[in-house]
């Protein structure tokens, strides 16, 4: 039974987890861009660049071969300041890599990957972007992803229900071989009834874990 549940979980996790879009699926580059704009302009998307940096943006569109952010975006930015401009550093833990840097001019930065030396301090910080802002040329964008954990939930639950019914029937048939003749036929039916809700529950859990990704590929 444990082996069956493991196989069911694995098969469902591999079923329909993403939709991938590239320019070759469209009559022209402009129609590909228009499809992207219609989809991504109000979505919380994650943008991957060719230099392996990542940007989270609430809304994105393409115009004149340039990718723009809409609304509010958070970008992880690498920054360097001379130690003469640093007023105070508050570390979050004992590894001295994460914390808050306060400059003498009053600016504060929540940091990660901090590297402090005698003459400078280097770190990564989240940089907030609002309104319509130029992100990068499309030629520098590797892909854009949108994740929705509910989009494929119905398919997962239905697949789990069917799989549970089949598994319950198979298990019931196996049990049926070892019962009295008068009781034969009951176990497969009972197995189906019990397997369906078990399969549906597994489908629901798999749906929550795997979700569904919409992926637009630009420069791979």
C-alpha positions in Angstrom: 0.0 0.0 0.0 2.8 2.4 0.9 4.5 1.6 -2.4 1.3 2.3 -4.3 0.8 5.7 -2.6 4.4 6.7 -3.3 4.0 5.9 -7.0 0.6 7.8 -7.1 2.2 10.8 -5.5 5.2 10.7 -7.9 3.0 10.4 -11.0 0.7 13.2 -10.0 3.7 15.5 -9.2 4.9 15.1 -12.8 1.5 15.8 -14.4 0.9 19.2 -15.9 3.1 21.4 -13.7 3.9 24.2 -16.2 3.1 25.9 -19.5 6.0 27.1 -21.5 5.8 29.9 -24.1 8.5 30.9 -26.7 8.5 33.1 -29.7 8.5 30.1 -32.1 4.9 29.2 -30.9 3.6 32.5 -32.3 3.3 33.9 -35.9 5.6 36.9 -35.0 7.7 38.3 -32.2 5.2 41.1 -31.8 2.4 38.7 -31.1 4.6 36.8 -28.6 5.2 40.1 -26.8 1.5 41.0 -26.9 0.6 37.6 -25.4 3.2 38.2 -22.7 1.8 41.7 -21.9 -1.8 40.5 -21.7 -0.7 37.8 -19.2 2.0 39.5 -17.1 0.8 43.1 -16.7 -1.1 42.3 -13.5 0.8 39.3 -12.2 3.5 39.0 -9.5 6.2 37.6 -11.8 9.8 36.6 -11.3 12.3 37.7 -13.9 15.5 35.8 -14.6 18.3 37.6 -16.4 21.1 36.2 -18.5 23.7 37.2 -15.9 21.7 35.0 -13.4 20.3 37.8 -11.3 16.6 37.8 -10.4 13.9 40.4 -10.0 10.4 40.1 -8.5 8.0 42.5 -10.1 4.3 43.1 -9.6 3.3 43.5 -13.3 5.6 43.6 -16.3 5.2 44.6 -20.0 7.4 44.7 -23.1 7.6 47.7 -25.4 10.3 48.6 -28.0 12.3 45.4 -27.1 12.5 46.7 -23.5 11.0 45.1 -20.4 9.3 47.4 -17.9 8.0 46.8 -14.4 4.6 48.0 -13.4 3.6 48.9 -9.8 5.9 47.7 -7.1 9.0 45.6 -7.6 11.8 44.3 -5.4 15.3 43.9 -6.8 18.3 42.3 -5.1 21.1 44.8 -5.6 24.8 44.6 -4.8 26.2 47.8 -3.1 29.5 49.1 -1.9 30.2 51.9 0.6 33.5 53.2 2.1 33.7 52.5 5.8 34.0 56.3 6.4 30.4 56.6 5.5 29.2 53.9 7.8 27.8 55.0 11.2 26.7 51.6 12.6 26.2 47.9 11.7 23.7 45.8 13.6 24.3 42.1 12.9 21.3 39.6 12.9 23.4 36.6 13.9 26.8 35.4 14.7 28.0 34.8 11.1 28.3 38.6 10.5 26.8 38.3 7.0 23.3 39.6 7.6 22.1 42.7 9.4 21.3 46.4 9.1 23.8 49.0 7.9 23.2 52.6 9.0 25.0 55.3 7.1 26.0 58.7 8.6 23.5 60.4 6.2 20.7 58.4 7.9 20.1 55.8 5.1 19.4 52.2 6.3 19.9 49.0 4.4 18.7 45.5 5.3 21.6 43.4 4.1 22.6 39.9 3.2 26.0 38.5 2.2 27.9 41.3 3.9 31.6 41.6 3.4 33.4 44.1 5.7 37.0 45.3 5.2 39.1 48.1 6.5 38.2 50.5 3.7 34.8 49.3 2.5 31.6 47.4 3.2 30.0 45.3 0.5 26.5 43.7 0.7 23.3 42.7 -1.1 20.1 44.5 -0.3 16.5 44.6 -1.6 16.0 47.7 -3.8 12.3 48.8 -4.1 11.1 50.0 -7.5 7.7 51.7 -8.0 5.7 52.9 -11.0 6.6 52.1 -14.6 10.3 51.6 -14.7 12.8 50.2 -17.3 14.1 46.9 -16.1 16.3 45.8 -19.0 16.5 45.2 -22.7 14.7 42.0 -23.7 18.1 40.7 -24.9 19.2 40.5 -21.3 16.2 38.6 -20.1 16.5 34.8 -19.8 12.9 34.0 -18.8 9.9 35.3 -16.8 7.9 33.0 -14.5 4.5 33.2 -12.8 3.7 30.7 -10.1 0.1 29.8 -9.2 -0.5 27.1 -6.6 -4.2 26.8 -7.3 -4.3 26.8 -11.2 -3.9 23.0 -11.6 -5.6 21.9 -8.4 -8.7 20.5 -10.1 -6.7 18.3 -12.4 -4.6 17.0 -9.5 -7.6 16.2 -7.4 -9.4 14.4 -10.3 -6.3 12.5 -11.2 -5.9 11.5 -7.6 -9.5 10.4 -7.3 -9.2 8.2 -10.4 -5.9 6.8 -9.4 -7.2 6.1 -5.9 -10.2 4.3 -7.3 -8.0 2.1 -9.6 -5.6 1.4 -6.8 -8.4 0.6 -4.4 -10.0 -1.8 -6.9 -6.6 -3.5 -7.5 -6.0 -3.9 -3.8 -9.5 -5.1 -3.1 -9.2 -7.7 -5.9 -6.0 -8.9 -4.2 -7.8 -9.2 -0.9 -10.8 -10.9 -2.6 -8.7 -13.9 -3.5 -8.3 -14.8 0.2 -11.9 -14.5 1.4 -14.9 -16.9 1.5 -16.7 -17.4 -1.8 -19.9 -15.8 -0.4 -18.0 -12.5 0.4 -16.1 -12.3 -2.9 -16.8 -9.1 -4.9 -17.2 -6.9 -1.8 -13.5 -6.0 -1.3 -13.0 -4.4 -4.8 -16.1 -2.3 -4.4 -15.0 -1.2 -0.9 -11.5 -0.6 -2.1 -12.9 1.8 -4.8 -14.9 3.7 -2.2 -12.0 4.1 0.1 -9.4 4.7 -2.6 -11.2 7.7 -4.1 -11.1 10.1 -1.1 -7.5 9.0 -0.3 -6.5 9.7 -3.9 -8.3 13.0 -4.0 -6.6 14.1 -0.8 -3.2 13.1 -2.2 -4.0 15.1 -5.3 -4.9 18.1 -3.2 -1.5 17.9 -1.3 0.4 17.4 -4.6 -1.4 20.4 -6.1 -0.4 22.6 -3.1 3.2 21.5 -3.3 3.8 21.6 -7.0 1.4 24.4 -8.1 1.6 25.5 -11.7 4.2 27.6 -13.5 3.7 29.8 -16.5 7.1 30.3 -18.2 8.0 32.8 -20.9 11.4 32.0 -22.5 13.4 34.8 -24.1 17.1 34.0 -24.2 18.2 30.6 -23.1 
